[in-house]
């Protein structure tokens, strides 16, 4: 039986509008054998909402650090990532700093899509990355009911 969990870790930034959580940062879809992990678009934000760093390299690093927080929250690693979608404001600027990703995606290169966009939902952000990972359910590190 397929189970879905909607997770909002304290150490990840999430948007609240009018007292309501606007989206879920992590969604886990799991059965007895494997678990899909979906991370909403991660940006170079601190849990407080601040955007540290102004260069593309700094922002790629912080965005990947945020992805790591989300992956680790559920028991996954960058090696478990199967696909990413990256949104950037400037393609040449991104390509000049894209090697920063290799510090995180060390062993596997996921299927990826790269898009240049006119703007992102976070003022000051230059990059946003969504991630999907797949792990064995036995590795899932989230408090879930025993009946999975």
URCOR-V894287 format. One line per field, one symbol per residue. phi: phi as a letter, one per 30 degrees, with the letter a starting at -180 (. if undefined). psi: psi as a letter, one per 20 degrees, with the letter a starting at -180 (. if undefined). burial: 1 if it has 16 or more other ideal C-beta (glycine too) atoms within 10 Angstrom, else 0. A space follows every 10 residues. Layout:
# URCOR-V894287
phi=???
psi=???
burial=???
This chain:
# URCOR-V894287
phi=.dcbbccbdd cbdbdcbhic ddacdbbcbb bdcbbccccd ecbdcdedjd cdicdeeddd eddddddeed ddecjcbddd dcabbccbdb deddddcddd dddcddcbcd ebbbbcbdac dcejdcbbbc bbbbbdedde ccdbeddd
psi=ppqppopmqh jqqqpppkjp phrphppppq ahhrpppppr oprlqrhiiq oqqiqgghhg ghghhhgggg ghhjjrrhii phqqpppqho ghgghhjhih hiigmghqor pqpppprhrr iopiqiqppq qpqprphiip lqoqqij.
burial=0000101010 0111000000 0000111101 0000111011 1111100000 1010011111 1111011011 1011111101 1001011110 0011001101 1001100000 0000000001 0100111111 1110101001 00000000
